[in-house]
């Protein structure tokens, strides 16, 4: 039996599905970030992309990525999603650069390392608040900041979640609760913003080896288990997730909102 891991990946050809569109990618940390794969997919399809970053260290990483990808000085703006003044400033900078935008990606999440192991009952009050603020409330804050830039022509908002927001995943703990809140938040935002033709959806990938995933104990075992039992018998790639996000930014998904779309090789359908 041939493993699906050995099957040659299909070559994705650009159809310029996002030609003429402008979007903001929030959450690129390094070259392994799903957000970076999303940015590349969107640019491949013709979109003009801007980036946010938090602090000089992340900016240096971004600048390396821009150079490696032969990007000619793309727009970027500093943004800590927990600070209202930076949200307002970022919105103004985006308005000056792009005028209106058509979409943005929410790919930010954080929890203290000590909150991602042991018993969930020992979650600290501060750790709980921090995880919710960065990983869930930030979607509301970003939607509020960028809503004025999307009202004229409508738009699409996509946030990244994980199955741990729906089911118990060992060592995910407080982040799972934050992702559950993120998914519920997306549905309430979809209801509020629908009259402005602004759509809000969640993409829930399978486990992917990223910087944030490295904070989860036994993550390599999780990848092996996933590859063994998922219906497609393979791990998910960032590029596969990126193409789904790109689709949700495109006009081909114009009637899709308030949905959670799994990009996990069918893993979420399994009971045992």
C-alpha positions in Angstrom: 0.0 0.0 0.0 1.4 3.4 -1.0 1.4 6.0 1.7 -0.3 9.3 0.7 2.8 11.0 2.2 4.8 9.8 -0.9 2.3 10.9 -3.5 3.6 13.9 -5.5 1.8 17.1 -4.4 -0.2 18.8 -7.1 1.3 22.0 -8.5 -1.0 24.9 -7.7 -1.4 27.3 -10.6 -2.5 30.9 -10.1 -5.9 31.8 -11.3 -5.6 35.4 -10.0 -8.6 34.9 -7.8 -7.8 37.9 -5.6 -6.7 40.3 -8.4 -7.5 43.9 -7.4 -8.0 43.0 -3.8 -6.1 44.4 -0.8 -5.7 42.6 2.6 -3.9 42.7 5.9 -2.1 39.7 7.4 -1.9 39.7 11.2 0.3 37.2 12.8 3.4 36.4 10.8 6.2 35.4 13.2 8.6 33.6 10.9 8.8 31.5 7.7 7.0 28.5 9.4 3.9 30.6 10.3 0.7 29.6 8.7 0.1 33.4 8.3 3.1 33.6 6.0 1.8 30.8 3.9 -1.5 32.6 3.7 0.2 35.8 2.6 2.1 33.9 -0.1 -1.1 32.3 -1.4 -2.9 35.6 -1.5 0.0 37.3 -3.4 0.1 34.4 -5.8 -3.5 35.1 -6.6 -2.9 38.8 -7.2 -3.7 40.5 -3.9 -1.8 43.4 -2.5 -0.8 42.5 1.0 0.1 44.5 4.1 1.5 43.1 7.3 1.4 43.8 11.0 4.2 42.9 13.4 4.8 43.2 17.1 8.1 44.7 18.0 11.5 45.0 16.4 12.4 41.3 16.6 9.4 40.2 14.5 10.0 43.1 12.1 13.5 41.8 11.5 12.1 38.3 10.8 9.6 39.9 8.4 12.2 41.8 6.6 14.2 38.6 6.0 11.1 36.9 4.6 10.4 39.9 2.3 14.0 39.7 1.0 13.9 35.9 0.5 10.5 36.3 -1.4 11.8 39.2 -3.5 9.1 41.5 -2.3 9.7 45.1 -2.9 9.3 46.8 0.5 5.7 45.8 1.3 3.6 47.8 3.7 4.0 46.8 7.4 2.9 48.4 10.6 3.6 47.8 14.3 0.7 46.4 16.2 0.2 44.9 19.7 -3.4 43.6 19.6 -3.8 44.2 23.3 -3.3 47.9 23.0 -6.2 50.0 21.8 -4.0 53.0 20.8 -1.9 50.8 18.5 -5.0 49.3 17.0 -6.3 52.8 16.2 -2.9 53.9 14.8 -2.6 50.7 12.7 -6.1 51.3 11.2 -5.1 54.8 10.3 -1.8 53.7 8.7 -3.6 51.1 6.7 -6.2 53.6 5.6 -3.5 56.0 4.4 -1.8 53.2 2.5 -4.7 51.3 1.0 -7.8 53.3 1.5 -10.3 50.5 1.7 -9.3 46.8 2.3 -11.1 43.7 1.2 -9.9 41.2 3.9 -7.7 40.4 6.8 -6.4 37.3 8.5 -6.4 36.9 12.3 -3.5 34.5 13.2 -2.5 35.6 16.7 -2.7 33.5 19.8 -0.7 33.3 23.0 -0.7 31.5 26.4 2.0 31.2 29.0 4.0 28.1 28.6 3.2 27.0 32.2 -0.5 27.1 31.3 -0.1 24.5 28.5 0.7 21.5 30.7 -0.5 19.7 33.8 -4.0 20.0 35.0 -6.3 22.6 33.5 -7.8 23.2 37.0 -4.6 24.9 37.9 -4.9 27.6 35.3 -4.1 31.0 36.8 -6.4 33.9 36.6 -3.8 36.1 34.9 -2.9 33.3 32.5 -6.6 32.8 31.6 -7.1 36.5 31.0 -3.9 36.8 28.9 -4.9 33.9 26.6 -8.4 35.3 26.1 -7.2 38.8 25.4 -4.5 37.9 22.9 -6.2 34.9 21.3 -9.9 35.8 21.3 -10.8 39.4 22.2 -8.2 40.5 19.6 -10.6 39.3 16.8 -13.2 41.8 18.1 -10.6 44.5 18.4 -9.3 44.0 14.9 -12.8 43.8 13.4 -13.7 47.1 15.1 -10.4 48.8 13.9 -10.7 47.6 10.3 -14.5 47.7 9.9 -14.5 51.3 8.6 -12.1 50.2 5.8 -14.4 47.3 4.7 -17.8 48.8 4.8 -17.9 50.4 1.4 -17.3 47.3 -0.7 -17.8 44.5 1.9 -15.0 42.1 2.9 -13.9 38.9 4.4 -12.3 38.1 7.8 -10.7 34.8 8.5 -9.4 33.6 11.9 -7.3 30.5 12.6 -8.5 28.1 15.3 -7.9 24.4 16.2 -9.9 21.4 17.2 -8.8 21.9 20.8 -11.4 24.6 21.0 -14.1 22.0 20.5 -12.7 18.9 22.1 -10.2 18.2 24.9 -6.6 18.0 23.6 -4.0 17.0 26.1 -1.6 19.9 27.0 -3.7 22.5 25.0 -5.6 23.6 28.2 -6.3 27.3 28.4 -5.6 27.8 24.7 -8.4 25.4 23.9 -10.8 27.5 25.9 -9.5 30.6 24.2 -10.1 29.0 20.8 -13.6 28.1 21.8 -14.2 31.7 22.6 -12.6 32.7 19.3 -15.0 30.5 17.3 -18.1 31.8 19.1 -16.8 35.4 18.7 -16.6 34.8 14.9 -20.2 33.8 14.7 -21.4 36.9 16.7 -19.3 39.1 14.5 -20.6 37.5 11.4 -24.1 38.3 12.5 -23.2 41.9 13.3 -21.2 42.6 10.2 -23.3 40.7 7.7 -25.5 43.7 6.9 -22.3 45.4 5.7 -21.5 42.4 3.5 -18.5 41.6 5.7 -18.1 37.9 6.2 -16.4 36.2 9.2 -15.2 32.6 9.1 -12.9 30.3 11.0 -10.4 27.9 9.5 -9.4 25.1 11.8 -6.2 23.3 10.6 -4.8 20.0 11.8 -1.6 20.2 13.8 1.3 21.9 11.9 4.8 22.4 13.2 5.0 26.1 13.9 6.7 28.3 16.5 3.5 28.4 18.6 3.1 24.6 18.4 6.5 24.1 19.8 5.2 25.2 23.2 2.8 22.2 23.4 4.3 19.1 25.1 4.5 15.9 23.1 3.7 17.8 19.9 5.7 15.4 17.7 3.6 12.5 19.1 0.5 14.4 18.1 1.7 14.8 14.6 2.5 11.0 14.3 -0.9 10.1 15.7 -2.7 12.4 13.4 -0.8 11.1 10.3 -1.7 7.5 11.3 -5.4 7.9 12.0 -6.6 10.8 9.8 -8.7 9.6 6.8 -6.2 11.0 4.3 -3.3 9.4 6.2 -1.1 12.4 6.1 -0.3 15.6 8.0 -1.7 18.9 6.9 0.6 21.5 5.3 0.6 25.2 5.9 0.1 25.7 2.1 -3.2 23.6 2.2 -4.5 25.8 5.0 -3.4 28.9 3.1 -5.3 28.0 0.0 -8.5 27.5 2.0 -8.1 31.0 3.6 -7.4 32.4 0.2 -10.6 30.9 -1.1 -12.5 32.5 1.8 -11.1 35.9 0.9 -12.2 35.4 -2.7 -15.6 36.1 -4.3 -16.0 32.4 -4.8 -17.0 32.2 -1.1 -19.3 35.2 -1.2 -22.2 33.3 0.5 -20.1 31.7 3.2 -20.1 33.3 6.7 -20.2 32.2 10.3 -18.7 28.9 9.4 -15.8 26.8 10.9 -14.0 25.0 8.0 -11.7 22.1 9.0 -8.5 21.6 7.0 -7.4 18.5 8.8 -7.5 15.6 6.4 -10.9 14.6 7.9 -9.5 14.1 11.5 -12.4 16.1 13.1 -14.9 13.5 11.9 -13.4 10.6 13.9 -14.9 9.4 17.2 -12.1 7.0 18.1 
